[in-house]
Amino acid sequence: MKYSSNLIAAISLLFISLIASSFLDKQSNTDSKPAEMVSKNDATSIAEVPKEPKTILEIADSICQEAHVPYELIYEIGKNESNWTYIKNTNGGSDFGDLQVIDQTYWYWYKRLNLKGGKTRKNYLKVGIYYLKYLHNKYGTWEKARFAYGRGHWREPYTWTHLEKKFMRKIDFSKYDSLQIPIYASKNIEFKK
């Protein structure tokens, strides 16, 4: 009896995979034109190799370049906040995404940056990066900006809790605070100090 159940399961999986592969073949055949109907422009585009989609770290890097924010700092913050997994906070907070942006901050910056598409991973990255840039312009150092990013505003280190000290020690801010970064981002977003 157990052998026949396994045999039925294996045959079912084989049958499903055949149907799926024939469906995919039909999809790819309907997307292509017969050879006699291909124009010169189409022929050159068929020969082109499609580009691989960008990884989330490549997307973050391009946003950092656009915003003039050190990518390595964003990488370290992403490692600290979510380990670069697009997650929702499991402790009951409203923060979400690779850089753990809270809803109120997200929607404020979403509108300010004129983003489209709602709550996408790329939009969360863009909001987090531009928000950190704003905080850097406001407080003058990446260390203060990072603390304010995680806690809402800057406080002197002697007032930090054990947890705050722990997450702030994970990054060597001297690497970033010595960099010359333009004060204003390139997207016509006015930052005020």
LINJORA-V947428 format. One record per helix or strand. SS is the DSSP state (h for helix, s for strand). FROM is the first residue (numbers start at 0). TO is the last residue. If there is no record, write none. Layout:
BEGIN
ss,from,to
SS,FROM,TO
SS,FROM,TO
END
This chain:
BEGIN
ss,from,to
h,1,30
h,34,36
h,39,46
h,55,66
h,70,80
s,87,87
s,95,95
s,100,100
h,102,111
h,120,138
h,141,150
h,156,158
h,161,168
h,173,176
END
